[in-house]
Each structure stands twice: as structure tokens, then as C-alpha cells.
Amino acid sequence: MSYGINFFDMADAPQSLDDQLQEQRIQLETQIKELEAQLMRTKEAYLKVLGAQEFSAIQKQQAEVEAEVTTETTSTEVVDP
């Protein structure tokens, strides 16, 4: 009498599950590594933009100071006979 159960297949089931879980773990580890690398690149780009903004603000401030000095020098030269 046979019930259609193959004991060989049942013995393979846990191994198949283990294989699937192992493959899934490896895929997730790879995905995490890729996302971490992407995050680091994004952080580096963000810091570069912040640095560029600071540089731009400093140059703008220096240009304003130079413009004030030029205006003051020009005003003084015109008044001084």
C-alpha cells in the first residue's frame, strides 16, 4: 500500500529550505553592502556640496567687503582735493 509519499523527497525538503535560506541570506548581504556603498557615495557628494556652499558664501562675503572698500576709497578720493 502506498500513500504517494516519497520519503526521499521529504528528506530533501529541509535541505532545499536550507539552500533557499542560504541563497536569500547571501542576496541580502550583497544588497546591504551595495546600499552601504551607495550611502557612502551620497554622503560624500553631500559633504562636497556643503563645502562648495561654504566656499561660495566666503567668496560672496569677500566680494562685498572689497566692494565696500572700493566705494569708500572712491568717495574719499573725490572729496580730497
mmCIF file of the N, C-alpha and C atoms, coordinates in Angstrom:
data_MODEL
# 
_entry.id   MODEL 
# 
loop_
_atom_site.group_PDB 
_atom_site.id 
_atom_site.type_symbol 
_atom_site.label_atom_id 
_atom_site.label_alt_id 
_atom_site.label_comp_id 
_atom_site.label_asym_id 
_atom_site.label_entity_id 
_atom_site.label_seq_id 
_atom_site.pdbx_PDB_ins_code 
_atom_site.Cartn_x 
_atom_site.Cartn_y 
_atom_site.Cartn_z 
_atom_site.occupancy 
_atom_site.B_iso_or_equiv 
_atom_site.pdbx_formal_charge 
_atom_site.auth_seq_id 
_atom_site.auth_comp_id 
_atom_site.auth_asym_id 
_atom_site.auth_atom_id 
_atom_site.pdbx_PDB_model_num 
ATOM 1   N N  . MET A 1 1  ? 0.843  -1.164  0.000  1.00 0.00 ? 1  MET A N  1 
ATOM 2   C CA . MET A 1 1  ? 0.000  0.000   0.000  1.00 0.00 ? 1  MET A CA 1 
ATOM 3   C C  . MET A 1 1  ? 0.898  1.239   0.000  1.00 0.00 ? 1  MET A C  1 
ATOM 4   N N  . SER A 1 2  ? 0.630  2.173   -0.890 1.00 0.00 ? 2  SER A N  1 
ATOM 5   C CA . SER A 1 2  ? 1.438  3.377   -0.999 1.00 0.00 ? 2  SER A CA 1 
ATOM 6   C C  . SER A 1 2  ? 0.532  4.592   -0.901 1.00 0.00 ? 2  SER A C  1 
ATOM 7   N N  . TYR A 1 3  ? 0.948  5.551   -0.150 1.00 0.00 ? 3  TYR A N  1 
ATOM 8   C CA . TYR A 1 3  ? 0.152  6.771   0.045  1.00 0.00 ? 3  TYR A CA 1 
ATOM 9   C C  . TYR A 1 3  ? 0.657  7.927   -0.846 1.00 0.00 ? 3  TYR A C  1 
ATOM 10  N N  . GLY A 1 4  ? 1.565  7.661   -1.706 1.00 0.00 ? 4  GLY A N  1 
ATOM 11  C CA . GLY A 1 4  ? 2.086  8.696   -2.587 1.00 0.00 ? 4  GLY A CA 1 
ATOM 12  C C  . GLY A 1 4  ? 3.125  9.584   -1.911 1.00 0.00 ? 4  GLY A C  1 
ATOM 13  N N  . ILE A 1 5  ? 3.637  9.159   -0.811 1.00 0.00 ? 5  ILE A N  1 
ATOM 14  C CA . ILE A 1 5  ? 4.658  9.928   -0.098 1.00 0.00 ? 5  ILE A CA 1 
ATOM 15  C C  . ILE A 1 5  ? 6.005  9.318   -0.407 1.00 0.00 ? 5  ILE A C  1 
ATOM 16  N N  . ASN A 1 6  ? 6.868  10.122  -0.896 1.00 0.00 ? 6  ASN A N  1 
ATOM 17  C CA . ASN A 1 6  ? 8.218  9.658   -1.177 1.00 0.00 ? 6  ASN A CA 1 
ATOM 18  C C  . ASN A 1 6  ? 9.113  10.165  -0.059 1.00 0.00 ? 6  ASN A C  1 
ATOM 19  N N  . PHE A 1 7  ? 9.636  9.267   0.736  1.00 0.00 ? 7  PHE A N  1 
ATOM 20  C CA . PHE A 1 7  ? 10.449 9.672   1.883  1.00 0.00 ? 7  PHE A CA 1 
ATOM 21  C C  . PHE A 1 7  ? 11.741 10.346  1.444  1.00 0.00 ? 7  PHE A C  1 
ATOM 22  N N  . PHE A 1 8  ? 12.202 10.047  0.248  1.00 0.00 ? 8  PHE A N  1 
ATOM 23  C CA . PHE A 1 8  ? 13.410 10.697  -0.254 1.00 0.00 ? 8  PHE A CA 1 
ATOM 24  C C  . PHE A 1 8  ? 13.150 12.193  -0.460 1.00 0.00 ? 8  PHE A C  1 
ATOM 25  N N  . ASP A 1 9  ? 11.977 12.533  -1.003 1.00 0.00 ? 9  ASP A N  1 
ATOM 26  C CA . ASP A 1 9  ? 11.624 13.937  -1.208 1.00 0.00 ? 9  ASP A CA 1 
ATOM 27  C C  . ASP A 1 9  ? 11.475 14.670  0.124  1.00 0.00 ? 9  ASP A C  1 
ATOM 28  N N  . MET A 1 10 ? 10.917 14.027  1.096  1.00 0.00 ? 10 MET A N  1 
ATOM 29  C CA . MET A 1 10 ? 10.749 14.657  2.402  1.00 0.00 ? 10 MET A CA 1 
ATOM 30  C C  . MET A 1 10 ? 12.094 14.906  3.065  1.00 0.00 ? 10 MET A C  1 
ATOM 31  N N  . ALA A 1 11 ? 13.033 14.028  2.848  1.00 0.00 ? 11 ALA A N  1 
ATOM 32  C CA . ALA A 1 11 ? 14.362 14.214  3.426  1.00 0.00 ? 11 ALA A CA 1 
ATOM 33  C C  . ALA A 1 11 ? 15.074 15.376  2.754  1.00 0.00 ? 11 ALA A C  1 
ATOM 34  N N  . ASP A 1 12 ? 14.769 15.587  1.479  1.00 0.00 ? 12 ASP A N  1 
ATOM 35  C CA . ASP A 1 12 ? 15.386 16.696  0.746  1.00 0.00 ? 12 ASP A CA 1 
ATOM 36  C C  . ASP A 1 12 ? 14.753 18.039  1.084  1.00 0.00 ? 12 ASP A C  1 
ATOM 37  N N  . ALA A 1 13 ? 13.542 18.043  1.575  1.00 0.00 ? 13 ALA A N  1 
ATOM 38  C CA . ALA A 1 13 ? 12.830 19.288  1.856  1.00 0.00 ? 13 ALA A CA 1 
ATOM 39  C C  . ALA A 1 13 ? 13.596 20.192  2.815  1.00 0.00 ? 13 ALA A C  1 
ATOM 40  N N  . PRO A 1 14 ? 14.075 19.693  3.947  1.00 0.00 ? 14 PRO A N  1 
ATOM 41  C CA . PRO A 1 14 ? 14.827 20.593  4.821  1.00 0.00 ? 14 PRO A CA 1 
ATOM 42  C C  . PRO A 1 14 ? 16.105 21.112  4.157  1.00 0.00 ? 14 PRO A C  1 
ATOM 43  N N  . GLN A 1 15 ? 16.752 20.286  3.373  1.00 0.00 ? 15 GLN A N  1 
ATOM 44  C CA . GLN A 1 15 ? 17.966 20.734  2.690  1.00 0.00 ? 15 GLN A CA 1 
ATOM 45  C C  . GLN A 1 15 ? 17.627 21.810  1.666  1.00 0.00 ? 15 GLN A C  1 
ATOM 46  N N  . SER A 1 16 ? 16.521 21.599  0.955  1.00 0.00 ? 16 SER A N  1 
ATOM 47  C CA . SER A 1 16 ? 16.089 22.589  -0.018 1.00 0.00 ? 16 SER A CA 1 
ATOM 48  C C  . SER A 1 16 ? 15.762 23.908  0.682  1.00 0.00 ? 16 SER A C  1 
ATOM 49  N N  . LEU A 1 17 ? 15.090 23.840  1.811  1.00 0.00 ? 17 LEU A N  1 
ATOM 50  C CA . LEU A 1 17 ? 14.781 25.036  2.585  1.00 0.00 ? 17 LEU A CA 1 
ATOM 51  C C  . LEU A 1 17 ? 16.063 25.710  3.050  1.00 0.00 ? 17 LEU A C  1 
ATOM 52  N N  . ASP A 1 18 ? 16.997 24.917  3.528  1.00 0.00 ? 18 ASP A N  1 
ATOM 53  C CA . ASP A 1 18 ? 18.288 25.474  3.955  1.00 0.00 ? 18 ASP A CA 1 
ATOM 54  C C  . ASP A 1 18 ? 19.001 26.152  2.788  1.00 0.00 ? 18 ASP A C  1 
ATOM 55  N N  . ASP A 1 19 ? 18.946 25.526  1.621  1.00 0.00 ? 19 ASP A N  1 
ATOM 56  C CA . ASP A 1 19 ? 19.570 26.126  0.436  1.00 0.00 ? 19 ASP A CA 1 
ATOM 57  C C  . ASP A 1 19 ? 18.908 27.452  0.077  1.00 0.00 ? 19 ASP A C  1 
ATOM 58  N N  . GLN A 1 20 ? 17.590 27.472  0.141  1.00 0.00 ? 20 GLN A N  1 
ATOM 59  C CA . GLN A 1 20 ? 16.864 28.699  -0.173 1.00 0.00 ? 20 GLN A CA 1 
ATOM 60  C C  . GLN A 1 20 ? 17.193 29.807  0.828  1.00 0.00 ? 20 GLN A C  1 
ATOM 61  N N  . LEU A 1 21 ? 17.244 29.440  2.081  1.00 0.00 ? 21 LEU A N  1 
ATOM 62  C CA . LEU A 1 21 ? 17.564 30.434  3.116  1.00 0.00 ? 21 LEU A CA 1 
ATOM 63  C C  . LEU A 1 21 ? 18.993 30.938  2.967  1.00 0.00 ? 21 LEU A C  1 
ATOM 64  N N  . GLN A 1 22 ? 19.912 30.047  2.634  1.00 0.00 ? 22 GLN A N  1 
ATOM 65  C CA . GLN A 1 22 ? 21.309 30.429  2.424  1.00 0.00 ? 22 GLN A CA 1 
ATOM 66  C C  . GLN A 1 22 ? 21.409 31.402  1.247  1.00 0.00 ? 22 GLN A C  1 
ATOM 67  N N  . GLU A 1 23 ? 20.720 31.083  0.161  1.00 0.00 ? 23 GLU A N  1 
ATOM 68  C CA . GLU A 1 23 ? 20.736 31.945  -1.016 1.00 0.00 ? 23 GLU A CA 1 
ATOM 69  C C  . GLU A 1 23 ? 20.130 33.310  -0.692 1.00 0.00 ? 23 GLU A C  1 
ATOM 70  N N  . GLN A 1 24 ? 19.033 33.302  0.045  1.00 0.00 ? 24 GLN A N  1 
ATOM 71  C CA . GLN A 1 24 ? 18.393 34.563  0.426  1.00 0.00 ? 24 GLN A CA 1 
ATOM 72  C C  . GLN A 1 24 ? 19.309 35.385  1.324  1.00 0.00 ? 24 GLN A C  1 
ATOM 73  N N  . ARG A 1 25 ? 19.992 34.743  2.257  1.00 0.00 ? 25 ARG A N  1 
ATOM 74  C CA . ARG A 1 25 ? 20.922 35.444  3.140  1.00 0.00 ? 25 ARG A CA 1 
ATOM 75  C C  . ARG A 1 25 ? 22.044 36.092  2.339  1.00 0.00 ? 25 ARG A C  1 
ATOM 76  N N  . ILE A 1 26 ? 22.589 35.351  1.380  1.00 0.00 ? 26 ILE A N  1 
ATOM 77  C CA . ILE A 1 26 ? 23.678 35.877  0.556  1.00 0.00 ? 26 ILE A CA 1 
ATOM 78  C C  . ILE A 1 26 ? 23.197 37.070  -0.273 1.00 0.00 ? 26 ILE A C  1 
ATOM 79  N N  . GLN A 1 27 ? 21.997 36.961  -0.836 1.00 0.00 ? 27 GLN A N  1 
ATOM 80  C CA . GLN A 1 27 ? 21.445 38.068  -1.620 1.00 0.00 ? 27 GLN A CA 1 
ATOM 81  C C  . GLN A 1 27 ? 21.245 39.309  -0.758 1.00 0.00 ? 27 GLN A C  1 
ATOM 82  N N  . LEU A 1 28 ? 20.742 39.111  0.438  1.00 0.00 ? 28 LEU A N  1 
ATOM 83  C CA . LEU A 1 28 ? 20.511 40.256  1.331  1.00 0.00 ? 28 LEU A CA 1 
ATOM 84  C C  . LEU A 1 28 ? 21.823 40.872  1.798  1.00 0.00 ? 28 LEU A C  1 
ATOM 85  N N  . GLU A 1 29 ? 22.822 40.038  2.060  1.00 0.00 ? 29 GLU A N  1 
ATOM 86  C CA . GLU A 1 29 ? 24.131 40.575  2.441  1.00 0.00 ? 29 GLU A CA 1 
ATOM 87  C C  . GLU A 1 29 ? 24.704 41.422  1.315  1.00 0.00 ? 29 GLU A C  1 
ATOM 88  N N  . THR A 1 30 ? 24.581 40.921  0.092  1.00 0.00 ? 30 THR A N  1 
ATOM 89  C CA . THR A 1 30 ? 25.071 41.660  -1.073 1.00 0.00 ? 30 THR A CA 1 
ATOM 90  C C  . THR A 1 30 ? 24.319 42.971  -1.230 1.00 0.00 ? 30 THR A C  1 
ATOM 91  N N  . GLN A 1 31 ? 23.005 42.926  -1.070 1.00 0.00 ? 31 GLN A N  1 
ATOM 92  C CA . GLN A 1 31 ? 22.192 44.135  -1.187 1.00 0.00 ? 31 GLN A CA 1 
ATOM 93  C C  . GLN A 1 31 ? 22.583 45.159  -0.121 1.00 0.00 ? 31 GLN A C  1 
ATOM 94  N N  . ILE A 1 32 ? 22.816 44.694  1.094  1.00 0.00 ? 32 ILE A N  1 
ATOM 95  C CA . ILE A 1 32 ? 23.210 45.603  2.177  1.00 0.00 ? 32 ILE A CA 1 
ATOM 96  C C  . ILE A 1 32 ? 24.549 46.257  1.849  1.00 0.00 ? 32 ILE A C  1 
ATOM 97  N N  . LYS A 1 33 ? 25.506 45.476  1.365  1.00 0.00 ? 33 LYS A N  1 
ATOM 98  C CA . LYS A 1 33 ? 26.818 46.033  1.018  1.00 0.00 ? 33 LYS A CA 1 
ATOM 99  C C  . LYS A 1 33 ? 26.699 47.072  -0.086 1.00 0.00 ? 33 LYS A C  1 
ATOM 100 N N  . GLU A 1 34 ? 25.871 46.776  -1.091 1.00 0.00 ? 34 GLU A N  1 
ATOM 101 C CA . GLU A 1 34 ? 25.683 47.731  -2.188 1.00 0.00 ? 34 GLU A CA 1 
ATOM 102 C C  . GLU A 1 34 ? 25.022 49.011  -1.695 1.00 0.00 ? 34 GLU A C  1 
ATOM 103 N N  . LEU A 1 35 ? 24.022 48.878  -0.831 1.00 0.00 ? 35 LEU A N  1 
ATOM 104 C CA . LEU A 1 35 ? 23.338 50.063  -0.305 1.00 0.00 ? 35 LEU A CA 1 
ATOM 105 C C  . LEU A 1 35 ? 24.257 50.881  0.598  1.00 0.00 ? 35 LEU A C  1 
ATOM 106 N N  . GLU A 1 36 ? 25.102 50.209  1.375  1.00 0.00 ? 36 GLU A N  1 
ATOM 107 C CA . GLU A 1 36 ? 26.054 50.935  2.217  1.00 0.00 ? 36 GLU A CA 1 
ATOM 108 C C  . GLU A 1 36 ? 27.043 51.716  1.358  1.00 0.00 ? 36 GLU A C  1 
ATOM 109 N N  . ALA A 1 37 ? 27.502 51.105  0.275  1.00 0.00 ? 37 ALA A N  1 
ATOM 110 C CA . ALA A 1 37 ? 28.423 51.794  -0.627 1.00 0.00 ? 37 ALA A CA 1 
ATOM 111 C C  . ALA A 1 37 ? 27.735 52.991  -1.270 1.00 0.00 ? 37 ALA A C  1 
ATOM 112 N N  . GLN A 1 38 ? 26.494 52.813  -1.683 1.00 0.00 ? 38 GLN A N  1 
ATOM 113 C CA . GLN A 1 38 ? 25.731 53.909  -2.275 1.00 0.00 ? 38 GLN A CA 1 
ATOM 114 C C  . GLN A 1 38 ? 25.518 55.030  -1.264 1.00 0.00 ? 38 GLN A C  1 
ATOM 115 N N  . LEU A 1 39 ? 25.229 54.678  -0.030 1.00 0.00 ? 39 LEU A N  1 
ATOM 116 C CA . LEU A 1 39 ? 25.038 55.677  1.018  1.00 0.00 ? 39 LEU A CA 1 
ATOM 117 C C  . LEU A 1 39 ? 26.330 56.464  1.245  1.00 0.00 ? 39 LEU A C  1 
ATOM 118 N N  . MET A 1 40 ? 27.457 55.784  1.250  1.00 0.00 ? 40 MET A N  1 
ATOM 119 C CA . MET A 1 40 ? 28.734 56.480  1.442  1.00 0.00 ? 40 MET A CA 1 
ATOM 120 C C  . MET A 1 40 ? 28.995 57.459  0.297  1.00 0.00 ? 40 MET A C  1 
ATOM 121 N N  . ARG A 1 41 ? 28.716 57.033  -0.939 1.00 0.00 ? 41 ARG A N  1 
ATOM 122 C CA . ARG A 1 41 ? 28.905 57.942  -2.081 1.00 0.00 ? 41 ARG A CA 1 
ATOM 123 C C  . ARG A 1 41 ? 27.974 59.147  -1.970 1.00 0.00 ? 41 ARG A C  1 
ATOM 124 N N  . THR A 1 42 ? 26.749 58.923  -1.539 1.00 0.00 ? 42 THR A N  1 
ATOM 125 C CA . THR A 1 42 ? 25.793 60.013  -1.384 1.00 0.00 ? 42 THR A CA 1 
ATOM 126 C C  . THR A 1 42 ? 26.246 60.975  -0.290 1.00 0.00 ? 42 THR A C  1 
ATOM 127 N N  . LYS A 1 43 ? 26.754 60.433  0.811  1.00 0.00 ? 43 LYS A N  1 
ATOM 128 C CA . LYS A 1 43 ? 27.260 61.287  1.895  1.00 0.00 ? 43 LYS A CA 1 
ATOM 129 C C  . LYS A 1 43 ? 28.444 62.120  1.418  1.00 0.00 ? 43 LYS A C  1 
ATOM 130 N N  . GLU A 1 44 ? 29.346 61.506  0.644  1.00 0.00 ? 44 GLU A N  1 
ATOM 131 C CA . GLU A 1 44 ? 30.499 62.241  0.129  1.00 0.00 ? 44 GLU A CA 1 
ATOM 132 C C  . GLU A 1 44 ? 30.040 63.383  -0.779 1.00 0.00 ? 44 GLU A C  1 
ATOM 133 N N  . ALA A 1 45 ? 29.068 63.105  -1.639 1.00 0.00 ? 45 ALA A N  1 
ATOM 134 C CA . ALA A 1 45 ? 28.555 64.142  -2.531 1.00 0.00 ? 45 ALA A CA 1 
ATOM 135 C C  . ALA A 1 45 ? 27.907 65.261  -1.724 1.00 0.00 ? 45 ALA A C  1 
ATOM 136 N N  . TYR A 1 46 ? 27.172 64.895  -0.691 1.00 0.00 ? 46 TYR A N  1 
ATOM 137 C CA . TYR A 1 46 ? 26.522 65.883  0.177  1.00 0.00 ? 46 TYR A CA 1 
ATOM 138 C C  . TYR A 1 46 ? 27.562 66.778  0.843  1.00 0.00 ? 46 TYR A C  1 
ATOM 139 N N  . LEU A 1 47 ? 28.624 66.177  1.357  1.00 0.00 ? 47 LEU A N  1 
ATOM 140 C CA . LEU A 1 47 ? 29.660 66.969  2.015  1.00 0.00 ? 47 LEU A CA 1 
ATOM 141 C C  . LEU A 1 47 ? 30.376 67.883  1.023  1.00 0.00 ? 47 LEU A C  1 
ATOM 142 N N  . LYS A 1 48 ? 30.547 67.426  -0.211 1.00 0.00 ? 48 LYS A N  1 
ATOM 143 C CA . LYS A 1 48 ? 31.166 68.276  -1.233 1.00 0.00 ? 48 LYS A CA 1 
ATOM 144 C C  . LYS A 1 48 ? 30.280 69.494  -1.521 1.00 0.00 ? 48 LYS A C  1 
ATOM 145 N N  . VAL A 1 49 ? 28.978 69.271  -1.586 1.00 0.00 ? 49 VAL A N  1 
ATOM 146 C CA . VAL A 1 49 ? 28.053 70.374  -1.839 1.00 0.00 ? 49 VAL A CA 1 
ATOM 147 C C  . VAL A 1 49 ? 28.082 71.365  -0.673 1.00 0.00 ? 49 VAL A C  1 
ATOM 148 N N  . LEU A 1 50 ? 28.111 70.841  0.559  1.00 0.00 ? 50 LEU A N  1 
ATOM 149 C CA . LEU A 1 50 ? 28.205 71.740  1.717  1.00 0.00 ? 50 LEU A CA 1 
ATOM 150 C C  . LEU A 1 50 ? 29.482 72.572  1.662  1.00 0.00 ? 50 LEU A C  1 
ATOM 151 N N  . GLY A 1 51 ? 30.578 71.933  1.307  1.00 0.00 ? 51 GLY A N  1 
ATOM 152 C CA . GLY A 1 51 ? 31.848 72.654  1.185  1.00 0.00 ? 51 GLY A CA 1 
ATOM 153 C C  . GLY A 1 51 ? 31.787 73.716  0.109  1.00 0.00 ? 51 GLY A C  1 
ATOM 154 N N  . ALA A 1 52 ? 31.172 73.395  -1.008 1.00 0.00 ? 52 ALA A N  1 
ATOM 155 C CA . ALA A 1 52 ? 31.034 74.369  -2.094 1.00 0.00 ? 52 ALA A CA 1 
ATOM 156 C C  . ALA A 1 52 ? 30.160 75.545  -1.662 1.00 0.00 ? 52 ALA A C  1 
ATOM 157 N N  . GLN A 1 53 ? 29.118 75.276  -0.893 1.00 0.00 ? 53 GLN A N  1 
ATOM 158 C CA . GLN A 1 53 ? 28.258 76.358  -0.395 1.00 0.00 ? 53 GLN A CA 1 
ATOM 159 C C  . GLN A 1 53 ? 29.043 77.271  0.544  1.00 0.00 ? 53 GLN A C  1 
ATOM 160 N N  . GLU A 1 54 ? 29.831 76.676  1.421  1.00 0.00 ? 54 GLU A N  1 
ATOM 161 C CA . GLU A 1 54 ? 30.643 77.487  2.335  1.00 0.00 ? 54 GLU A CA 1 
ATOM 162 C C  . GLU A 1 54 ? 31.638 78.336  1.557  1.00 0.00 ? 54 GLU A C  1 
ATOM 163 N N  . PHE A 1 55 ? 32.289 77.744  0.562  1.00 0.00 ? 55 PHE A N  1 
ATOM 164 C CA . PHE A 1 55 ? 33.247 78.468  -0.263 1.00 0.00 ? 55 PHE A CA 1 
ATOM 165 C C  . PHE A 1 55 ? 32.563 79.623  -0.985 1.00 0.00 ? 55 PHE A C  1 
ATOM 166 N N  . SER A 1 56 ? 31.379 79.360  -1.528 1.00 0.00 ? 56 SER A N  1 
ATOM 167 C CA . SER A 1 56 ? 30.622 80.395  -2.230 1.00 0.00 ? 56 SER A CA 1 
ATOM 168 C C  . SER A 1 56 ? 30.251 81.536  -1.288 1.00 0.00 ? 56 SER A C  1 
ATOM 169 N N  . ALA A 1 57 ? 29.822 81.191  -0.080 1.00 0.00 ? 57 ALA A N  1 
ATOM 170 C CA . ALA A 1 57 ? 29.443 82.225  0.897  1.00 0.00 ? 57 ALA A CA 1 
ATOM 171 C C  . ALA A 1 57 ? 30.649 83.079  1.276  1.00 0.00 ? 57 ALA A C  1 
ATOM 172 N N  . ILE A 1 58 ? 31.789 82.445  1.437  1.00 0.00 ? 58 ILE A N  1 
ATOM 173 C CA . ILE A 1 58 ? 33.014 83.191  1.786  1.00 0.00 ? 58 ILE A CA 1 
ATOM 174 C C  . ILE A 1 58 ? 33.401 84.127  0.648  1.00 0.00 ? 58 ILE A C  1 
ATOM 175 N N  . GLN A 1 59 ? 33.351 83.628  -0.584 1.00 0.00 ? 59 GLN A N  1 
ATOM 176 C CA . GLN A 1 59 ? 33.706 84.479  -1.721 1.00 0.00 ? 59 GLN A CA 1 
ATOM 177 C C  . GLN A 1 59 ? 32.726 85.647  -1.864 1.00 0.00 ? 59 GLN A C  1 
ATOM 178 N N  . LYS A 1 60 ? 31.462 85.391  -1.639 1.00 0.00 ? 60 LYS A N  1 
ATOM 179 C CA . LYS A 1 60 ? 30.459 86.461  -1.717 1.00 0.00 ? 60 LYS A CA 1 
ATOM 180 C C  . LYS A 1 60 ? 30.741 87.521  -0.653 1.00 0.00 ? 60 LYS A C  1 
ATOM 181 N N  . GLN A 1 61 ? 31.071 87.065  0.553  1.00 0.00 ? 61 GLN A N  1 
ATOM 182 C CA . GLN A 1 61 ? 31.373 87.992  1.635  1.00 0.00 ? 61 GLN A CA 1 
ATOM 183 C C  . GLN A 1 61 ? 32.622 88.814  1.311  1.00 0.00 ? 61 GLN A C  1 
ATOM 184 N N  . GLN A 1 62 ? 33.637 88.165  0.773  1.00 0.00 ? 62 GLN A N  1 
ATOM 185 C CA . GLN A 1 62 ? 34.864 88.883  0.410  1.00 0.00 ? 62 GLN A CA 1 
ATOM 186 C C  . GLN A 1 62 ? 34.598 89.906  -0.691 1.00 0.00 ? 62 GLN A C  1 
ATOM 187 N N  . ALA A 1 63 ? 33.757 89.544  -1.647 1.00 0.00 ? 63 ALA A N  1 
ATOM 188 C CA . ALA A 1 63 ? 33.425 90.467  -2.732 1.00 0.00 ? 63 ALA A CA 1 
ATOM 189 C C  . ALA A 1 63 ? 32.678 91.680  -2.194 1.00 0.00 ? 63 ALA A C  1 
ATOM 190 N N  . GLU A 1 64 ? 31.787 91.460  -1.226 1.00 0.00 ? 64 GLU A N  1 
ATOM 191 C CA . GLU A 1 64 ? 31.061 92.577  -0.622 1.00 0.00 ? 64 GLU A CA 1 
ATOM 192 C C  . GLU A 1 64 ? 32.013 93.497  0.138  1.00 0.00 ? 64 GLU A C  1 
ATOM 193 N N  . VAL A 1 65 ? 32.959 92.919  0.860  1.00 0.00 ? 65 VAL A N  1 
ATOM 194 C CA . VAL A 1 65 ? 33.927 93.724  1.602  1.00 0.00 ? 65 VAL A CA 1 
ATOM 195 C C  . VAL A 1 65 ? 34.789 94.528  0.629  1.00 0.00 ? 65 VAL A C  1 
ATOM 196 N N  . GLU A 1 66 ? 35.241 93.894  -0.440 1.00 0.00 ? 66 GLU A N  1 
ATOM 197 C CA . GLU A 1 66 ? 36.053 94.597  -1.430 1.00 0.00 ? 66 GLU A CA 1 
ATOM 198 C C  . GLU A 1 66 ? 35.259 95.717  -2.098 1.00 0.00 ? 66 GLU A C  1 
ATOM 199 N N  . ALA A 1 67 ? 33.976 95.463  -2.349 1.00 0.00 ? 67 ALA A N  1 
ATOM 200 C CA . ALA A 1 67 ? 33.131 96.495  -2.955 1.00 0.00 ? 67 ALA A CA 1 
ATOM 201 C C  . ALA A 1 67 ? 32.986 97.675  -2.003 1.00 0.00 ? 67 ALA A C  1 
ATOM 202 N N  . GLU A 1 68 ? 32.839 97.416  -0.709 1.00 0.00 ? 68 GLU A N  1 
ATOM 203 C CA . GLU A 1 68 ? 32.725 98.490  0.283  1.00 0.00 ? 68 GLU A CA 1 
ATOM 204 C C  . GLU A 1 68 ? 34.018 99.288  0.359  1.00 0.00 ? 68 GLU A C  1 
ATOM 205 N N  . VAL A 1 69 ? 35.139 98.583  0.339  1.00 0.00 ? 69 VAL A N  1 
ATOM 206 C CA . VAL A 1 69 ? 36.437 99.265  0.410  1.00 0.00 ? 69 VAL A CA 1 
ATOM 207 C C  . VAL A 1 69 ? 36.634 100.116 -0.835 1.00 0.00 ? 69 VAL A C  1 
ATOM 208 N N  . THR A 1 70 ? 36.278 99.598  -1.990 1.00 0.00 ? 70 THR A N  1 
ATOM 209 C CA . THR A 1 70 ? 36.403 100.353 -3.238 1.00 0.00 ? 70 THR A CA 1 
ATOM 210 C C  . THR A 1 70 ? 35.503 101.575 -3.210 1.00 0.00 ? 70 THR A C  1 
ATOM 211 N N  . THR A 1 71 ? 34.296 101.422 -2.708 1.00 0.00 ? 71 THR A N  1 
ATOM 212 C CA . THR A 1 71 ? 33.358 102.546 -2.615 1.00 0.00 ? 71 THR A CA 1 
ATOM 213 C C  . THR A 1 71 ? 33.896 103.604 -1.659 1.00 0.00 ? 71 THR A C  1 
ATOM 214 N N  . GLU A 1 72 ? 34.424 103.175 -0.524 1.00 0.00 ? 72 GLU A N  1 
ATOM 215 C CA . GLU A 1 72 ? 34.975 104.127 0.454  1.00 0.00 ? 72 GLU A CA 1 
ATOM 216 C C  . GLU A 1 72 ? 36.200 104.835 -0.108 1.00 0.00 ? 72 GLU A C  1 
ATOM 217 N N  . THR A 1 73 ? 37.050 104.116 -0.817 1.00 0.00 ? 73 THR A N  1 
ATOM 218 C CA . THR A 1 73 ? 38.252 104.709 -1.398 1.00 0.00 ? 73 THR A CA 1 
ATOM 219 C C  . THR A 1 73 ? 37.872 105.711 -2.469 1.00 0.00 ? 73 THR A C  1 
ATOM 220 N N  . THR A 1 74 ? 36.913 105.389 -3.283 1.00 0.00 ? 74 THR A N  1 
ATOM 221 C CA . THR A 1 74 ? 36.453 106.280 -4.343 1.00 0.00 ? 74 THR A CA 1 
ATOM 222 C C  . THR A 1 74 ? 35.823 107.537 -3.746 1.00 0.00 ? 74 THR A C  1 
ATOM 223 N N  . SER A 1 75 ? 35.044 107.384 -2.704 1.00 0.00 ? 75 SER A N  1 
ATOM 224 C CA . SER A 1 75 ? 34.414 108.534 -2.049 1.00 0.00 ? 75 SER A CA 1 
ATOM 225 C C  . SER A 1 75 ? 35.448 109.432 -1.428 1.00 0.00 ? 75 SER A C  1 
ATOM 226 N N  . THR A 1 76 ? 36.460 108.849 -0.823 1.00 0.00 ? 76 THR A N  1 
ATOM 227 C CA . THR A 1 76 ? 37.497 109.631 -0.180 1.00 0.00 ? 76 THR A CA 1 
ATOM 228 C C  . THR A 1 76 ? 38.321 110.372 -1.215 1.00 0.00 ? 76 THR A C  1 
ATOM 229 N N  . GLU A 1 77 ? 38.636 109.781 -2.326 1.00 0.00 ? 77 GLU A N  1 
ATOM 230 C CA . GLU A 1 77 ? 39.429 110.423 -3.370 1.00 0.00 ? 77 GLU A CA 1 
ATOM 231 C C  . GLU A 1 77 ? 38.669 111.595 -3.999 1.00 0.00 ? 77 GLU A C  1 
ATOM 232 N N  . VAL A 1 78 ? 37.382 111.463 -4.158 1.00 0.00 ? 78 VAL A N  1 
ATOM 233 C CA . VAL A 1 78 ? 36.588 112.532 -4.760 1.00 0.00 ? 78 VAL A CA 1 
ATOM 234 C C  . VAL A 1 78 ? 36.532 113.730 -3.832 1.00 0.00 ? 78 VAL A C  1 
ATOM 235 N N  . VAL A 1 79 ? 36.393 113.514 -2.524 1.00 0.00 ? 79 VAL A N  1 
ATOM 236 C CA . VAL A 1 79 ? 36.277 114.599 -1.561 1.00 0.00 ? 79 VAL A CA 1 
ATOM 237 C C  . VAL A 1 79 ? 37.626 115.254 -1.330 1.00 0.00 ? 79 VAL A C  1 
ATOM 238 N N  . ASP A 1 80 ? 38.695 114.537 -1.368 1.00 0.00 ? 80 ASP A N  1 
ATOM 239 C CA . ASP A 1 80 ? 40.032 115.040 -1.064 1.00 0.00 ? 80 ASP A CA 1 
ATOM 240 C C  . ASP A 1 80 ? 40.579 115.849 -2.242 1.00 0.00 ? 80 ASP A C  1 
ATOM 241 N N  . PRO A 1 81 ? 40.779 117.168 -2.108 1.00 0.00 ? 81 PRO A N  1 
ATOM 242 C CA . PRO A 1 81 ? 41.271 117.991 -3.204 1.00 0.00 ? 81 PRO A CA 1 
ATOM 243 C C  . PRO A 1 81 ? 42.756 117.888 -3.430 1.00 0.00 ? 81 PRO A C  1 
# 
